[in-house]
Amino acid sequence: MVAAIRAAMPGIRVTLLERQNRIGKKLLLTGSGRCNLTNREMHEDFYLTDEVERLKKILDAYSLCEEDLWKDLGLLTKEKNSCVYPLSGQAATVLNCLRLKLEEKGVVIRTDYEAGYIKKQNDRFVIETVEHKEKISADAVILACGGMSGVYDEQYKNGYALCKQLGHHILPCDPALVQTICVGDYFKGISGIRTDVRISLLLDDIVTATEDGELQITDQGLSGIAVFQLTRYLGEAFRAGRQACFLLNFIPYMKRDEWNRMMVSRRERMKHRSAEDFFTGILHKNLITMLLKSQNIAPGKNIDTVSEQDFQTLLDRFQCFRVKVKQLNDYRHAQISTGGVPLAEVDDTLTSTLVEHLYLTGEMLNVAGACGGYNLHFAAATGYLAGRSAAVSLQ
C-alpha cells in the first residue's frame, strides 16, 4: 500500500493486485490489533540479514522521509517505551488512512487477484493469474507479497515463485517470532504462567544471543517476547543440525553471589519451612514446584533436611535452568519468516540487480526484524523507497 501510494505520481497509473478479498488484512493483526508502526530506537542491529551495510543505507534513506509519510496520510501517533502506535490505538485506523490515500491517488485496487506467473517481454512485464484467465501488462513491477508467516498452504508461497520466475534466488525460509516446542514435561500443568527472565540461546553449548523480557509458558514449551526474539536464529541452526537450548534465569536482577548469600541467610531464618514454602514470595508457586521437582526435591520436604549440595544445585537452577528446544511452531503462528530473496539482490533503492524496473520489498527480502515495530518499519521503508524509485525511473 505504501509502495502504491508513493509510486502514484502524476502521469503514472498504478494498479495494486491483492490475492485476498480485501487489502490490509494482515495489517489489522499487527501489534495485537494496535499496530506497532515503528520504534524510536532504530538501528540495523535490530535486524538479521545477509547485507548489513545495504540495510543501514535503506534505513537511513527512509529516516529522512518517514515523518512526511505519516503526515501525508494524516495519521497521528503516540509513543510508549520507544514503540510508536497510532494515536487511536487501532490498526484499523492505519489501514483506513492508507485506503483513503490510495483512493485519492487514483490507485486501481484489484482484490481476489492471484498472480501466478510473471515474465518480461519486450521491456514490459506480463502478469497472469493462476487460472490463466487474465493477463496484465506493466512497465514496472513492485513485489510486496510478504513472507511465509500466516501461509497455511504450500501453494501460497506468495511472491517467492514470482521471484524465481524472474531469476532471483530464495534463501530457505523458517518461522520466526513464534512459540517454541521444547523437550521434557516440565511445563505440563503450568501453562499460562508469565514471568520476567533473562534468557540465553545456546547453540551447541555456545551462547549465541541473550534477551531480557517476559517469558510465557505453554503446554508444549516456551513463548513470550524474549523467546520470540531468539527464534530468528533457530531456523537456520536446526537446518544445520545444531543443538539448541534455552538457559533461563528466573532471578535476573541479582548476581549469583548476592542470590546465594540471601538464600543462605533465609534458610537460617526459615529452616522450619517446607521447601515449597521456603521459596514462597519469590516466584509463582507452580514455578517453584517445577524447579523443586526438576531437582527431585519433594515440595513438602523440610528445607533444613535438604543436603548442602542439593540446596546449592537448586539455587543454581533458579538462575540457570536449561531447556532443550525441539522445534519452532509452524508458520500459522509466526509473526514473520526468515529467509527469502537475499538483500544483496537489490540495490539501495530496492531495485532488482537482475531485472530492470523490478522492485522487491518487505518480508520478501532476507531481513528479519526484532519485535517492537521493526518489521512494520522495514515494510514501510522498503515500500516507500521502491515506490519512489519506480516512479522516478518511469518519469
N, C-alpha and C positions, 0 to 999 in steps of 0.2 A: 504494500500500500504506500509506504514512504517512497519507494523507488518510482512508482507510477506517478505520484504527485510531483516529485522533483523532475521527472522526465517530461512532464506535460507543459512544455514551453510553447509560446506562440508559433504556429505553423507545424507543430508536431502532434500527430494523433497517437494517442496511447490506448491500448486495449489490455485489460487485466483479465487473464484467464485463470479461473478458480475451479479446482477439481470438486470441491464440496458445494452444497446447495446455497451457501452464503459466505461472504468474506468475513475473516476475523474470528472464526470460531475458537481457534487455539488461543488467541489473544485474551479472550474472556476468562480463560482458566489460569492465567499467569498471576503469580503473587497471591494465590488463594482468592482470586477474584478482585484483588486490589491493584494489580498491575504495577509491579516494581519496575519503573521505567529505566532507571539508571542509578549510579552510585557516585557520590561526590569524590570518593577515593578511587579514581580511575587510573589504572596503570596496567601495562602489559603483563605484569607478574601475576595478575588475577586470571590469566588465561593459559591454556596449554595449546601449543601449535607447533608446526614444523618450520615456521618463518617468523621469529620473534621481531626482527627489525622491520619487516614489512607490516606486521601487526601494529607496531608502535607508530609507524607513519600513517596508517589508516586511522588510528585513534586520535592522533594529533591533528590530522586534517579535519576530522569531524568535530573536534572540540571547538573549532572556530565557527561552526555553523549550527551547533546543537540548539542554542537558545533561540536562534532565528526560526528553526523548525517548529518548536513548541509554541512560540509566539504567533507564527503564521497560522497555526492550527487553532489558536485561541484557547489553548489548554493551560490552565493554572495548576501549579504543583505545590506539594508540601514535602518536607524532609523529616525523616526520623532515623536517627542513628546512621547518618550518611546515606541512607536509602531514599530515593525520590519516588513519590507516588503522585497520582492525580489528586488535586485538592478534594475532589468528591469522594475519594477512596474507592472508586469503582472502575474496573477495567472497561465497563460498558461506555463510560464517558470518553475514554481514549478512542475506542472504536468509532463512536459517533462523530468525534472530531475528524478522524481520518475519513470516514464515509462522506461527511459533508464537504470536505475539501476535494475529494475525488470528484464529486458531483460538480463543484464549482469549476474545477479544472477541465471538465468535459471528458473525463476518462470513461471509456466504454467498459463496463464490467460484464463479463460472461461467466456465470456460475454453471455448475454441473458440466464443466468442460474438462474432460480428462485427456490431456495431451499425452499421446503415446509414442509419437515419432517426430523427429526434427532433423532436417538436413539443410545444407547450404547449396543453393542453386543460382548460378549467375549473380553472385553477390547479394542474394536475398535468402532469407530463411523461409522454409516451408514447414509449418507445424500442422500435424494431422492428429485427429482423435484416435483413441484406441480402436474404435469400431470402424475406422476408415470412412466415417460418414461426412467429415468436413475437413477442409484444409484452409489455413490462414497463412497469408504471406506477410512478411515484415522485413524492414530494413535493418532492425536491431532487435536483439532479444536479451531480456534480463531474466535469469533463472533465480527465483526466490521461493523455492519449493520446500524449504526446511529439511530437517534431518529425518531420522528413523523413529524418534520418540513419538508415541501415540499411534504408530503404524501397526495395525493388527494383522494385516495380510501381506504375505511376501510380495505379491504383485504390486503393492503400493510402495515402491521404494522412492517415491516422489521424483525428484529431478535427477537422481543418480543415473537412471537408464538413459535419460536425455543427454546427460553429460558424456556418457560413454559413446553415444552415437556421434558426438561431435569430436571425439578423440581424447577426452580428458580421462585421467586416472582416478580411481576411487580407492582410498585407503580403507582398510577394514573398519566397520562401524561396531560400536558397542553401546549399550545403555549407560547413562551416567546421571548423576544427581538422582539416585534411585536407592531403594532399600536393598540391604544385603541379606543373603541367606547363609547362616553360619552353622558350623558343626557343633554338636553337643545338645544336651537337653536342659541347659542352664535356664532357658527363658520360658519354658513351659509354665503356665500359671501366673506369670508376672507381666504378661503383655500389657502394654499401655503405659507403663511407668516411664516418666520423663525425669531426667536429672542432668545437671551440668557436669561436664567431664573435660579432661584433656585426653585426646585420642591420637595415637600414632599408628601409622600404617607401616608394617614390616613386610618387605618382600624378600624372601629367602633370608629372613632374620636381619635384614638391613633396614634401618629407619629411612623411609622414603619421604614422608610428609607428616606433619603434626597439626592438629586443629583443636582449638578450644571452642566449646559451644554445647548446645543441647543434644543429648542422646535420648533416643526413644527406643524402647524395647518392644519387639513384635513377637508373634508366635514363632516365626522362623529365624529371627536373628536381630539385627540392629538397623536402626534408621535414625532420622533426625538430621539437622543441618550439618553438624560436624562430620557425620558419616557420609552424607551426600557429597561434601567437598572432596573427600578422599576417593570416592568411587570413580572419579575421572582417570585415575591411574590404573584401575583394576582390569579393565577390558584387555588392554594390551599385555598386561602382566600374565593374565590367565592364558592368553593365546601363546605366550612364550613358555608356558609350563612352570611358571614361578609359583611358589607357595606364599599365600597372603595371610597375614594375621593382624588383628587389631590389638593394641595394647591400651587398656582402659585405666585411667587414673580417676577414681571417684572422689579423691581429695586433692584437686589440682591447685588449691590455694595455699598448700603447706609444703615445705620441703621435707624430705624423708626424715631427717634427724629431728625436726620440730614435731612432726606427727608421731614419731616413736616416743619422744620424751612425754608428750601429752598423754599417750595411751598407757605408758608405764605408770605414770602418776595416777591416772584414772583407775588403773587396776588396783592400786594400793588402797584407794578410797572406796572402790565398789566391788571388792573381792567376794562379797556375799551374793552378787547378782549372777543370773544365768548368762550365758554367752550372748543370747539374743537381747536381753535387757541391758547388758553392758554397753552395747553399741547403739541403743535407742537414743534418739536425739541427734544422730549423726547423718544417717541415710534413711531412705524409705525402708520400712520394716521388711518388705519382701526382698529387697536388695540385700539386706543384712542376712536374711535366711539363705539366699542363694550363695553368698560368699562363704558362709559357715559350712554349708553342705559341700561346697567345692573343696573344702579342706577336711572333709569328713568329721566335722565337729557338730554334734547334736545341738540344736538351738537351746535345749533345756539344760545342757551341761554347765556346771558351775565354772565360771571363768577362772577361778583360783586353782582349779584342778587341771586346767589346760597346761601342758608342758611348756616350758620357756621356748623351746624350739618351734613348737606348733603355734604359739602365740606370735612369735616374730614372723613366721611364714604367713600367718593370717593378716598381720599388719601390712605385709608386702602386697598381698592380694588386693587390699583396698586401693593401693596406688599403682599396682602393676598386674592387672587381670588380663590374661591372654585369651583371645578368642580366635579360632581359625575360621577364615572366610571361605565358604564353599563356592558360592557363585553370586552374581548380581541378579536382581529381579529383572523381569523382561521389559521390553520397550513400552508395553501398555502402561507401566507405572513410572517410567522415566520422564524427567523434565527435559532432558536433552540427550543427544547421542554424540559420541566422539567419532573421529574419523571423517571420511568424506573426501572432497576434492582437495589436494594439497594447496595450501596457501601460496606456495611457490608457483602455481599455475595461473595466478592472476597478478597484475601489476598493482601499483599503489592506488590506482583509480578503480580497481575491481574489474578491469578489462582482462578478458582471457588472453593469455600469452600464446594460445594455439589457434584461436579463431577470431578474426576481425569482427567487431561490432557485437560480440557476445560478452555478457557480464554475469558474474556469479556473486551471490550474496549469502549472508547469514549462516545458518547452521549447515548449509550445503558444503561449506568450507571446513577444513580441518582446524577449527578453533573452538575450544570448549571452555566456557567461562565458569567462574565460581557462582554460587548462589549470591543473591544480593543485587540483582538488576543488571549484571554484567552481560548476560546473553541477549536480553532485550536491547541493551545499549549497542551491542555489536550488530544486531539485526537492523536497527535504525541507522547506524553509522554506515554500514555497507549498502543499505538500500538508498540512502541519501546520496552517497558518493557515486554509486553505479548509475542512478537516475540522472545525476548531473553529467556524468561522463558520456552517457548515451546521447543526451540532448545536445551537448556541445559537439560531439562527433558528427551528428546528423546535420546540425546547422552549418 
